[in-house]
Amino acid sequence: MSVGDGSAGPDIGTRTVPGWSLRVLFAAIAFPLLLVGLPQGPWTVIASLLVGVAVWRPRWLTAWVLMGVLVLSSLVEPGILTARLLALIAGVHALHLVGAWMLAVPPTARLQPAVLLPTLRRFVAIQVPVQVVAVAVLLPAGRPSLPALAIVSGLALAGIVGMLVPPLLRRPRR
């Protein structure tokens, strides 16, 4: 179908999924993380409510509050390497990506899954070294040593500054 033939819209030629499927994906990632990532008690209920609000109204940015709760919950457990901690690292990153997608794609829209592939490739490219560093820092001592953690944190901060500062220093073209 073409745009000029009076039809409803252009034929995009590939498979699409509804935009609300991103919200289902967010909940499908978040709920297992809640079950393994939070201590028992009221935090599970609070985080479940945050998931519901994040899916219902992404613009309220409660997805990032949920991510903060999940990250802070990792401080409850002693600093030993566990599958839970590695899952939280990858899961919070995945929640961040899907949360950002939920902001950009309305639930009534149609979405080509192929447009998400570059972001998924970057997710894997980031998670592989991050998981290796997490294992390297946390495994040898059984607990993260303060100097090793300070070095890794410093390198991460330097990397962030290195990515953000050069674009800010460029002069805009006139």
C-alpha positions in Angstrom: 0.0 0.0 0.0 1.2 3.5 -0.7 0.6 6.7 1.1 -1.2 8.3 -1.8 -3.8 5.6 -2.5 -6.2 6.7 0.2 -5.3 4.0 2.7 -4.9 4.5 6.4 -1.1 4.7 6.3 2.1 3.4 4.7 2.9 -0.3 4.8 6.0 -0.6 6.9 6.7 -4.1 5.6 7.8 -5.8 8.8 6.2 -7.3 11.8 5.1 -5.0 14.5 4.0 -5.4 18.1 1.7 -3.1 20.1 3.3 -0.4 22.1 1.8 -1.7 25.4 4.0 -4.8 25.0 6.9 -2.7 26.3 4.9 -2.2 29.5 4.4 -5.9 29.8 8.1 -6.4 29.2 8.9 -3.9 32.0 6.7 -5.8 34.4 8.1 -9.2 33.3 11.6 -8.0 34.2 10.7 -6.1 37.3 8.6 -8.7 39.2 11.3 -11.5 39.2 13.8 -8.9 40.4 11.5 -7.9 43.2 11.2 -11.5 44.3 15.0 -12.1 44.4 16.3 -8.6 44.9 14.3 -7.2 47.9 14.3 -8.3 51.5 11.0 -9.8 52.7 8.4 -7.5 54.2 6.8 -4.3 53.1 9.5 -3.5 50.5 8.1 -6.1 48.2 4.6 -4.5 48.4 6.0 -1.0 47.9 8.1 -2.1 45.0 5.1 -3.9 43.4 3.1 -0.7 43.7 6.0 1.2 42.0 6.0 -1.3 39.2 2.2 -0.8 38.7 2.5 3.0 38.7 5.6 2.8 36.3 3.6 0.7 33.9 0.4 2.8 34.2 2.1 6.3 34.0 5.6 6.1 32.7 5.9 9.9 32.6 5.8 10.0 36.4 9.3 8.4 36.3 8.5 5.9 39.1 10.5 3.3 37.1 13.6 5.1 38.2 12.4 5.2 41.8 11.9 1.5 41.6 15.5 1.1 40.2 16.8 3.1 43.2 14.9 0.8 45.6 16.4 -2.3 43.9 19.9 -0.9 44.0 19.6 0.2 47.6 18.3 -3.2 48.6 21.6 -4.7 47.4 23.2 -2.9 50.4 21.2 -5.0 52.8 23.2 -8.1 52.0 26.9 -8.3 52.9 29.2 -7.4 50.0 29.7 -11.0 48.7 29.3 -12.1 45.1 25.9 -13.7 44.6 23.8 -14.5 41.6 21.3 -12.0 43.1 23.7 -9.2 42.8 24.7 -10.0 39.2 21.0 -10.3 38.3 20.3 -6.9 39.9 23.1 -5.3 37.9 21.8 -6.6 34.6 18.1 -6.2 35.6 18.3 -2.6 36.7 20.1 -1.8 33.5 17.4 -3.6 31.5 14.7 -1.8 33.5 16.3 1.5 32.6 16.3 0.7 28.9 12.7 -0.5 28.8 11.6 2.4 31.0 13.1 4.8 28.5 11.4 3.0 25.7 8.0 3.3 27.5 8.5 7.1 27.6 9.0 7.2 23.9 6.4 4.7 22.6 2.7 5.3 23.4 0.8 2.2 24.4 -1.5 2.6 21.3 1.4 2.8 18.8 2.8 0.0 16.7 6.5 -0.9 17.3 8.9 -2.7 15.0 11.1 -4.8 17.3 13.9 -4.5 14.9 14.4 -0.8 15.9 15.3 -2.0 19.4 18.2 -4.3 18.2 21.0 -1.6 18.3 20.1 -0.8 21.9 20.0 -4.5 22.8 23.4 -4.9 21.3 24.8 -2.0 23.4 23.2 -3.6 26.5 25.1 -6.8 25.9 28.3 -4.9 25.0 28.0 -3.0 28.4 26.9 -5.9 30.5 29.6 -8.4 29.5 32.5 -6.2 30.9 30.4 -5.0 33.8 29.6 -8.5 34.9 33.3 -9.5 34.5 34.4 -6.5 36.6 31.8 -7.3 39.3 33.0 -10.9 39.5 36.7 -9.7 39.5 36.1 -7.2 42.3 33.8 -9.2 44.5 35.0 -12.8 44.1 38.6 -12.8 45.4 38.0 -11.2 48.8 34.5 -12.5 49.3 33.7 -8.9 50.2 34.6 -5.8 48.1 37.8 -4.3 49.4 37.6 -0.6 49.8 40.7 0.2 47.7 39.5 -2.0 44.8 36.0 -0.5 45.0 37.4 3.0 45.1 39.6 2.3 42.0 36.6 0.9 40.1 34.4 3.8 41.2 37.1 6.3 40.2 37.5 4.7 36.8 33.7 4.7 36.2 33.5 8.4 37.2 36.4 9.2 34.8 34.6 7.3 32.0 31.4 9.2 32.6 33.2 12.6 32.7 35.2 11.6 29.6 31.9 10.9 27.7 30.1 14.0 28.9 32.7 16.8 28.8 33.8 16.7 25.2 30.3 17.3 23.7 29.8 20.2 26.2 33.1 21.8 25.1 32.3 21.9 21.4 31.3 25.2 20.0 27.9 25.2 18.3 28.1 25.8 14.5 26.6 29.0 13.3 
